[in-house]
Amino acid sequence: MSILQKSVGAPFICKVYLDFNGSLTPTNSEDAQNFYNSSGNQYTWKPLYFSIKKVSFTETPKETSAGTQYTQKLSLSFPNSDDVRTDRIEKIKTTKFVRLELSNGVSYVLGRNDFFQNKPLEISATSTAYKTTISFKITTMFSIGVLQINDVSNALDFLIPFIYPNNLTSI
């Protein structure tokens, strides 16, 4: 596909995942947006419930003497009328990376502001009696990139030798 062709459709954010301790690495491929895209393990992402009509993502470029600087911001809201709202908000504030999954299957990632993440996300929470709005913000040197998930689902089979039984009932 040529980068000058029309992009397909108008996707929307349908899923948001949080990562609290994983790591992302820049891609190194001629087929992908080299350096801008990231790759990571599929098992470190935890889904976050949110009101699908109350999510927004913005990316604002600003020209500086060092080049273009991008400010990326994701805001989302969810109901907060339960007993664990405070624990949930405090856990969300420890987020390292945020994955946005669009309705067309593409995933973007917030949090990598350089080759590796050298500055954490700025996370703020605002609550009313009915809902909490969480905002994730980061200033970065490049536009948001696509996340390529490494599927390691077959690694377990590889790591368990065949000479050992899979369960104790076959002994």
C-alpha positions in Angstrom: 0.0 0.0 0.0 1.3 3.4 -0.9 1.4 6.0 2.0 -0.4 8.4 -0.3 -3.5 6.2 -0.9 -6.8 6.8 0.9 -7.0 5.3 4.3 -10.0 2.9 4.7 -12.9 3.8 6.9 -13.3 5.9 10.0 -12.5 3.5 12.9 -13.3 4.2 16.6 -11.7 3.1 19.9 -13.5 0.0 21.0 -11.1 -1.5 23.6 -8.5 -0.1 25.9 -5.8 -2.2 27.6 -3.4 -1.2 30.3 0.1 -2.5 30.9 1.7 -2.1 34.4 5.1 -3.8 34.1 5.8 -4.9 30.5 8.2 -3.4 28.1 7.9 -2.3 24.5 10.6 -2.3 21.9 10.7 -0.3 18.6 10.1 -2.4 15.5 12.9 -2.8 13.0 11.3 -3.7 9.7 11.0 -2.3 6.2 7.3 -3.2 6.1 6.4 -1.3 9.3 6.9 2.3 10.4 10.5 1.7 11.6 11.1 3.1 15.1 7.6 4.5 15.5 5.8 1.2 15.8 6.3 -1.0 18.9 6.2 -4.7 19.6 5.3 -6.4 22.9 4.0 -9.5 24.6 0.3 -10.2 24.4 0.0 -11.4 28.0 0.9 -8.2 29.8 -2.1 -6.2 28.7 -5.1 -6.0 31.0 -8.5 -4.8 29.6 -10.1 -1.7 31.1 -13.8 -1.2 31.2 -14.9 2.3 30.0 -18.0 4.0 28.6 -17.5 3.6 24.8 -19.1 7.0 24.1 -16.8 8.7 26.7 -13.4 8.1 25.2 -11.3 10.4 23.1 -7.7 10.6 21.8 -5.9 13.6 20.6 -2.4 14.2 19.3 -1.2 17.7 18.9 2.1 18.5 17.1 4.3 21.5 18.1 7.3 22.7 16.1 10.4 23.2 18.3 14.1 24.0 17.5 14.8 20.2 17.9 12.0 19.2 15.6 8.3 18.2 16.0 7.1 17.4 19.5 3.8 15.6 19.9 1.5 15.8 22.9 -0.8 12.7 23.0 -3.8 12.6 25.3 -6.4 9.9 26.0 -9.4 10.6 28.2 -12.0 8.0 29.2 -14.8 7.7 31.7 -16.4 4.9 33.6 -19.0 4.6 36.3 -17.6 4.7 39.8 -20.4 3.7 42.1 -18.8 0.6 43.6 -16.8 -0.3 46.7 -13.4 -0.6 45.0 -13.4 2.7 43.1 -10.5 4.1 45.0 -8.3 1.0 44.6 -9.2 0.9 40.8 -8.2 4.6 40.4 -4.9 4.1 42.3 -4.1 1.0 40.2 -4.8 2.8 37.0 -2.4 5.6 38.1 0.5 3.0 38.0 0.0 2.3 34.3 3.1 2.1 32.2 1.6 1.8 28.7 -1.9 2.2 27.2 -3.1 0.2 24.2 -6.0 1.5 22.1 -7.7 -1.1 19.9 -9.7 0.3 17.0 -12.7 -1.1 15.4 -10.6 -2.0 12.3 -8.3 -4.2 14.3 -5.4 -1.8 14.5 -3.8 -1.2 17.9 -2.0 2.0 18.9 0.2 2.4 22.0 0.7 5.3 24.3 3.7 5.5 26.5 6.9 5.1 24.4 8.2 8.7 24.2 11.7 7.8 22.9 13.5 4.6 21.8 12.4 3.3 25.2 10.1 4.9 27.7 12.3 7.4 29.7 9.5 9.4 31.2 6.3 7.9 32.6 2.7 8.8 31.5 1.1 11.7 33.2 -2.1 10.2 34.7 -4.9 12.2 36.3 -8.3 11.3 37.7 -11.4 13.5 38.1 -14.4 12.1 39.8 -18.0 13.1 40.3 -20.7 11.2 42.3 -21.4 9.1 39.2 -18.3 8.8 37.0 -14.5 9.0 37.0 -12.6 10.4 34.1 -9.0 9.3 33.7 -6.6 11.2 31.5 -3.3 9.8 30.1 -0.9 12.3 28.7 2.6 12.1 27.3 4.9 14.4 25.3 6.9 12.5 22.7 9.2 13.0 19.8 7.2 11.0 17.4 3.6 10.5 16.3 1.7 7.5 17.8 2.7 4.2 16.4 1.0 0.9 15.8 1.5 -1.9 18.3 2.5 -5.3 17.0 1.6 -8.1 19.5 4.0 -11.0 19.8 1.9 -14.1 20.0 3.7 -16.5 22.4 0.8 -18.8 23.0 2.8 -21.8 21.6 5.8 -21.1 24.0 4.3 -23.1 26.8 4.2 -26.3 24.6 7.8 -25.6 23.7 9.0 -25.1 27.3 7.3 -28.3 28.7 9.3 -31.4 27.6 7.2 -34.3 26.2 8.8 -36.8 28.6 6.8 -35.4 31.5 3.1 -36.0 31.8 0.8 -33.0 31.4 -1.1 -33.9 34.5 -0.7 -36.0 37.6 -3.5 -38.5 36.6 -1.4 -40.0 33.8 1.3 -41.1 36.3 
